[in-house]
Amino acid sequence: MKQIISFVFITIILFLCLYCMYISKSLNNMLPEIAGICIELIIIIYIVNKWEENKQKKKLINLEKRLREYLIFFLKHGFKDLPNEYRISNFYGIEHKKNIEELDKLILYINNNSLSNELKDSIKKHCKLEYYSLNNLLIISSKLSNHHFKSWSRIVYFVNLINYNDNVGKKDIIDILNNIKKFDKASYENKIYVEC
């Protein structure tokens, strides 16, 4: 918005200068100076705008990285009792396609198999330990995008549901995993992730 206002202001000044030159020939020698100043201001505004965009992008990437680290911790430690082929490997933002494939494989495994008490206890314990932190990170997720906020708030909802219920259900776990997929998709589509 600032750059639009600046551009409009500079354009108005330029047109006024041209109008004055048209009316009075005494400004002829000043017109090149004023035009040069306007062009320099446009270039400076463009450079500052790009710098601010890059700075904002880096800030968003750092916020996304912070949230992703909680998801990685949940995926690695909550499902540590699963066979190796169903565990999530890295879950880096740049590996979106691989992340979705691994999550789909994990969801399919949970759907088709009964969950061991160890796995249920592990997930329950993790939800109990992390629900407060995940709740507090809702503010950070809202700074990224609407899709990030929606997926994070649903993750928090199902984590709290597991935390406060005695019985850990497959559906709640799958809902968390589906919302983790949505979070990853939002990061990938908005290009808000750490590029290795």
C-alpha positions as CSV (number, residue, x, y, z in Angstrom):
1,M,0.0,0.0,0.0
2,K,2.9,2.4,0.8
3,Q,4.4,1.8,-2.6
4,I,1.2,2.6,-4.4
5,I,0.7,5.8,-2.5
6,S,4.3,6.8,-3.2
7,F,4.0,5.9,-6.8
8,V,0.8,8.0,-7.2
9,F,2.5,10.9,-5.4
10,I,5.5,10.8,-7.6
11,T,3.3,10.5,-10.7
12,I,1.3,13.6,-9.7
13,I,4.5,15.6,-9.2
14,L,5.7,14.5,-12.6
15,F,2.5,15.5,-14.3
16,L,2.5,18.9,-12.5
17,C,6.0,19.5,-13.6
18,L,5.1,18.7,-17.2
19,Y,2.1,21.0,-17.0
20,C,4.2,23.8,-15.6
21,M,6.7,23.3,-18.4
22,Y,3.9,23.6,-20.9
23,I,2.6,26.8,-19.3
24,S,6.0,28.4,-18.7
25,K,9.2,28.0,-20.6
26,S,11.2,29.1,-17.6
27,L,11.0,25.7,-16.0
28,N,12.5,24.0,-19.0
29,N,15.9,23.6,-17.3
30,M,14.4,22.2,-14.1
31,L,12.2,19.6,-15.8
32,P,15.1,17.1,-16.4
33,E,16.2,17.5,-12.7
34,I,12.7,16.9,-11.4
35,A,12.1,13.9,-13.8
36,G,15.4,12.4,-12.7
37,I,14.5,12.8,-9.0
38,C,11.1,11.1,-9.6
39,I,12.8,8.2,-11.4
40,E,15.3,7.8,-8.6
41,L,12.5,7.8,-6.1
42,I,10.6,5.1,-8.0
43,I,13.7,3.0,-8.1
44,I,14.4,3.5,-4.4
45,I,10.7,2.6,-3.5
46,Y,11.0,-0.6,-5.6
47,I,14.2,-1.7,-3.9
48,V,12.9,-1.0,-0.4
49,N,9.7,-2.8,-1.3
50,K,11.6,-5.9,-2.5
51,W,13.8,-5.8,0.6
52,E,10.7,-5.6,2.9
53,E,9.0,-8.5,0.9
54,N,12.2,-10.7,1.4
55,K,12.3,-9.8,5.1
56,Q,8.7,-10.7,5.6
57,K,9.1,-14.0,3.7
58,K,12.1,-14.9,5.9
59,K,10.0,-14.1,9.0
60,L,7.1,-16.3,7.7
61,I,9.6,-19.2,7.0
62,N,11.0,-19.0,10.5
63,L,7.4,-19.1,12.0
64,E,6.5,-22.1,9.8
65,K,9.7,-23.8,10.7
66,R,8.8,-23.4,14.4
67,L,5.4,-25.0,13.9
68,R,6.8,-27.7,11.7
69,E,9.3,-28.7,14.4
70,Y,6.3,-29.5,16.7
71,L,4.7,-31.6,14.0
72,I,7.9,-33.5,13.4
73,F,8.3,-34.2,17.1
74,F,4.7,-35.5,17.2
75,L,5.2,-37.7,14.1
76,K,8.5,-39.1,15.2
77,H,7.7,-39.7,18.9
78,G,4.0,-40.3,18.8
79,F,4.4,-43.1,16.3
80,K,7.7,-44.6,17.4
81,D,6.1,-48.0,18.1
82,L,5.1,-48.5,14.4
83,P,7.0,-50.7,12.0
84,N,9.8,-48.7,10.3
85,E,8.1,-48.6,6.9
86,Y,5.2,-46.7,8.3
87,R,7.1,-44.1,10.2
88,I,7.6,-40.5,8.9
89,S,11.2,-39.9,7.9
90,N,12.0,-36.2,7.8
91,F,8.9,-34.1,7.0
92,Y,10.8,-31.2,5.5
93,G,8.7,-28.6,3.7
94,I,10.6,-28.9,0.5
95,E,9.7,-32.6,0.3
96,H,6.0,-32.0,0.1
97,K,5.2,-34.9,-2.2
98,K,7.2,-37.4,-0.1
99,N,5.5,-36.0,3.1
100,I,2.0,-36.6,1.6
101,E,2.9,-40.1,0.4
102,E,4.3,-41.1,3.9
103,L,1.2,-39.6,5.7
104,D,-1.2,-41.4,3.3
105,K,0.7,-44.6,4.0
106,L,0.5,-44.1,7.7
107,I,-3.2,-43.3,7.6
108,L,-3.8,-46.4,5.5
109,Y,-1.9,-48.5,8.1
110,I,-4.0,-47.0,11.0
111,N,-7.2,-47.6,9.1
112,N,-6.4,-51.2,8.3
113,N,-4.8,-52.4,11.5
114,S,-5.8,-52.4,15.2
115,L,-3.7,-50.0,17.2
116,S,-1.5,-51.5,20.0
117,N,-1.9,-50.2,23.5
118,E,1.7,-49.0,23.3
119,L,0.9,-46.9,20.3
120,K,-2.2,-45.5,21.9
121,D,-0.3,-44.7,25.1
122,S,2.5,-43.1,23.2
123,I,0.1,-40.8,21.3
124,K,-1.9,-40.1,24.4
125,K,1.2,-39.2,26.4
126,H,2.5,-37.0,23.6
127,C,-0.9,-35.2,23.4
128,K,-1.0,-34.7,27.1
129,L,2.5,-33.2,27.2
130,E,2.2,-31.0,24.1
131,Y,-1.4,-29.8,24.1
132,Y,-0.6,-26.6,26.0
133,S,2.2,-25.6,23.7
134,L,0.2,-26.4,20.6
135,N,-2.7,-24.2,21.8
136,N,-0.3,-21.3,22.4
137,L,1.1,-21.7,18.8
138,L,-2.3,-20.9,17.3
139,I,-1.3,-17.2,17.3
140,I,1.8,-18.1,15.2
141,S,-0.2,-20.2,12.7
142,S,-2.5,-17.3,12.2
143,K,0.4,-15.1,11.0
144,L,1.2,-17.5,8.1
145,S,-2.1,-17.9,6.2
146,N,-5.8,-18.8,6.7
147,H,-5.1,-22.4,5.6
148,H,-2.3,-22.7,8.2
149,F,-4.5,-21.4,10.9
150,K,-7.4,-23.7,10.0
151,S,-5.3,-26.8,9.9
152,W,-3.4,-25.9,13.1
153,S,-6.6,-25.1,15.0
154,R,-8.0,-28.5,14.0
155,I,-4.8,-30.3,15.0
156,V,-5.1,-28.6,18.4
157,Y,-8.8,-29.6,18.6
158,F,-8.0,-33.3,18.0
159,V,-5.0,-33.3,20.3
160,N,-7.1,-31.8,23.0
161,L,-9.8,-34.4,22.3
162,I,-7.3,-37.2,22.7
163,N,-5.8,-35.5,25.8
164,Y,-9.1,-35.2,27.6
165,N,-10.6,-38.6,26.6
166,D,-9.6,-41.9,28.1
167,N,-10.0,-43.8,24.9
168,V,-7.7,-42.9,21.9
169,G,-9.7,-43.5,18.7
170,K,-8.4,-44.2,15.2
171,K,-10.6,-41.4,13.8
172,D,-9.0,-38.7,16.1
173,I,-5.5,-39.8,15.1
174,I,-6.4,-39.9,11.4
175,D,-8.0,-36.4,11.7
176,I,-4.7,-35.1,13.2
177,L,-2.7,-36.6,10.3
178,N,-5.1,-35.3,7.7
179,N,-4.7,-31.8,9.2
180,I,-1.0,-32.2,9.2
181,K,-1.3,-32.9,5.5
182,K,-3.3,-29.7,5.0
183,F,-0.7,-27.7,7.0
184,D,2.1,-29.1,4.7
185,K,0.1,-28.4,1.6
186,A,-0.5,-24.8,2.7
187,S,3.2,-24.3,3.3
188,Y,4.1,-25.8,-0.1
189,E,1.5,-23.8,-2.0
190,N,2.5,-20.5,-0.3
191,K,6.2,-21.4,-0.6
192,I,6.6,-20.9,3.1
193,Y,9.2,-23.5,4.0
194,V,13.0,-23.8,4.4
195,E,14.7,-24.6,1.2
196,C,17.7,-26.7,1.7
